[in-house]
Amino acid sequence: MDETRSPPGDVAVAQAADAHGRIAADLAFAAARCGRLLLVDIRTPAEWRQTGVPAGAACICLTAGPGQVRSAFVAEIERLVDGDRTRPIALVCRTGGRTAFARQLLRAQGFAHVFDVAEGMIGSDFGPGWLARGLPVEPWPADAGPKPAVTPQSS
């Protein structure tokens, strides 16, 4: 695994992100590991099974089908943060497309500190991706049966 960069000192997570709220996967992981933000994987259960999920991430599926946002998505995020819409959240998906949309959706709903892991799990123009960086993942068992919509993974 590549050495994970850490946000320097007590610099806020917001300062590790760019002007569009995008944050590199390794910085998001370091901040989540230190308790500075909550990492949320918004992909589908099939994608979670395919690659595993980022270590320590909560899994809340964004979509109900192609181009359809699940009606419970925002409420599940709010439940995950115990109603604290100021809690920093970093969203991860496959390549950063859904996270950019979900970030805007959550910000429009009053969530103050939402960040986009724009390189996603497999990489994009923003970076090589969670997997290529060698960041830890946890398996998502295919035979585990139905899961609650909000499922924090152990770290």
Secondary structure as UniProt FT lines:
FT   TURN            9..10
FT   HELIX           13..16
FT   TURN            19..20
FT   HELIX           25..33
FT   TURN            34..35
FT   STRAND          38..41
FT   HELIX           45..51
FT   STRAND          53..54
FT   TURN            55..56
FT   STRAND          58..59
FT   STRAND          63..65
FT   TURN            66..67
FT   STRAND          68..69
FT   TURN            71..72
FT   HELIX           73..80
FT   TURN            81..83
FT   TURN            85..86
FT   STRAND          89..92
FT   HELIX           97..108
FT   TURN            109..110
FT   STRAND          114..116
FT   TURN            118..122
FT   TURN            125..126
FT   TURN            130..134
FT   STRAND          137..138
FT   TURN            142..143
FT   STRAND          151..152
//
